[in-house]
Amino acid sequence: MSAVLRLQQPFRRFAAGLREIEVDPGSLRQALQSAFEIHWGLERQIVDRDFGVRSFVRLFVDGQDSEELGGLDAPVAGGASIT
């Protein structure tokens, strides 16, 4: 079962206008990488060259701040929602 990355309005133009993208579960890093493989324009908007989350981006996994869950190593289960 996949997880879902829900995109806020400013990011949708980098993902063909989609509100949601199905992503691979595992870690937050793996989920984002699976989104970036298809919608490569999102990558520069969300992470920097070193794959660190940009300072103006906050990511949440099932409503919990990803920084409190381990940052990019935060677990993302199948059926999870990333915002």
N, C-alpha and C positions, 0 to 999 in steps of 0.2 A: 504494500500500500504506500502511495506517495504522500508527501506533505504538500502544503500549499504556501506559496509566497504571495502575500497580498500587497499590491503596490499602491502607494499613495499617488495622488494625481501628478505631481511633478515627475515621477519616474516612469509613468505609463508610456510616454512618447518614445522611450528607449526600449520598449517591449511591445511594439506594434499596437499600442493603445490598450493592451490587456490589463484587467484589474487583478487577475490572479494567474499564477504560473504554477503548474505542478512541478515539484522538485523531488530529488532523491532524499530519503531520510538518512540518518547517520549522525553527523555533526553539523553544526550550522555552516561550517566551512564547506563541507561536502554538498549541502543543500544549495548554497550560493553558487558554487562552482557548476553545478548541474544547470542552474538558471543561466549563468553566463555563457555556457557552451552554446545555448540556443539564442539568447538575447545578449550578444557580446557588448552592446552599447551600455548596458546596465552596469557593467563592471567598473568603469571609470567613475560612475556616479556614486557607487556605494563603497568601494574600497580603493585604497591607494596602490602604488606600484609594488609595495611590500605586502599586499593583501591585508593591510590593517583597515579596519572600518574607519571611514572618514569622520572627522570630528563633528560634523553637522548631522550625522546619521545615527539614529538609535534603532536598534533591532530588538524585537520582542519575540519570544517563543511561547506560544499559548498564553500570551498576556504578561509574561514575566520578562523583565529586562535581561537580555542575553549576557550582560556584564556580570550579573549576579549568578548566572548559571555556568560561567566558565568562558565567556567571550565566544570566539569562533569555535571553540571546542565544546560549546554547549550541546547537549544531546537533542536531536530532533527525531521524534518517533514518527512512524507512519500515521497519517491523519492529523499531524500537528499543523498549527497555523503560525506562520512567520509574518510579522508586520514590521 
